[in-house]
Amino acid sequence: MAIPIPGKPKRTHTLRGHSDDAGFCLEYPGKKSVEQILATPPGSYAPSTKYNAGENRLYHDDNLPVLSALAHDSSVAGKVRLVYIDPPFSTAAAFQSRKQNHAYDDHLVGPAFVEALRERLVLIHRLLANDGSLYLHLDERMTFHMRVILDEIFGDKSFRNCITRKKCNPKNYTRKTYGNVADYILFYSKTDTYVWNRPLDPWEEAHAIKEYQHLMTRVDPKKIEAMVEENKQNLAPTPEPAPVKHAQHQQVEAKAETVASPWEPFIGIDDFTRVDLRVARIANAEHVEGAEKLLKLTLDLGTETRTVFAGIKAAYAPESLVGRLTVMVANLAPRKMKFGMSEGMVLAASDERGGPFLLSP
């Protein structure tokens, strides 16, 4: 592994006629000039007597005219020290709340998404103080496009880091790709003199590295003896059952025959091996018009997609399922239903909390 040595002469090569400081530029249809963006008409806002309290502000409007208004506000422009934004991820989807109410649309994709976000970033750059910083949260779809855009706005030397945020569990995994396990946060500062509070955990006695103590010195022999004595009854061999008379034996057998297992009828191992279980990613989930219990799921198996109707509407909002992994019966014969063809079955179960809940790997 080679290690860079600071201060050593640089041995970079550039194309003839090109400057090292030229940087990159992302071109696409509909890209505005910075001057056009800074000329965005500002919104007009007045404090609400119902909600106004203290120095904090909450605007209920499209954030573009709000940002333009703040850029014209001398009490704000050039004085903001920290901006963190978590915009839509260009998923081309509509999102609903847990109560299945419309939350927002994420329909901007491609150049339209890039330019809409770029307009806001240009205005945010105007709002930042010289020691201010920006954190932009995106996923793998647009992170690399917006890295180039932010280099244009802030300058590539103002790039500080690309922070990887690991998700709770691997999502979107199929057999022909790697798991989608992370989002990304682009960190830029307006200048080199940005505020930086080093993240440190407070020192506690529990963190101290103490002298190693051999394992056998940490085990109290008296406690071991007490545990063995306490469990002697459990360790004793089980006595042989007393012989049963013939008539009594018949009576026991008769009672045993009348007590049926709640799991009957059983299936054999041959039956079970015929079931083809596959891990699938839920690529889309939506309500089924006219169905009280069903959700329509589009399942990505890696090599193909399947449509499955599942009776899990009582336990899940559709948007909460998108990207989640589940287990499906892949070789179940397709079944024509009133709402369409169901091409398999997802595994789900209920308990005292309700349900049915999907089985997830």
Secondary structure by P-SEA (a helix, b strand, c coil): cbbbbccccccccccccccccccbbbbbcccccaaaaaacbbbbbbbbcccccccbbbbcccaaaaaaaaaacccccccccbbbbbccccccccccccccccccccccccaaaaaaaaaaaaaaaaaccccbbbbbbbccccaaaaaaaaaaaccccccccbbbbbcccccccccccccccbbbbbbbbcccccccccccccccccccccccccccccccaaaaaaaaaaaccccccccccccccaaaaaaaaaaaaaccccccccccaaaaaabbbbbbbccccccccccccbbbbbcccccbbbbbbbcccccccccccccccccccccccccccccccccbbbbbbcccccccccccc
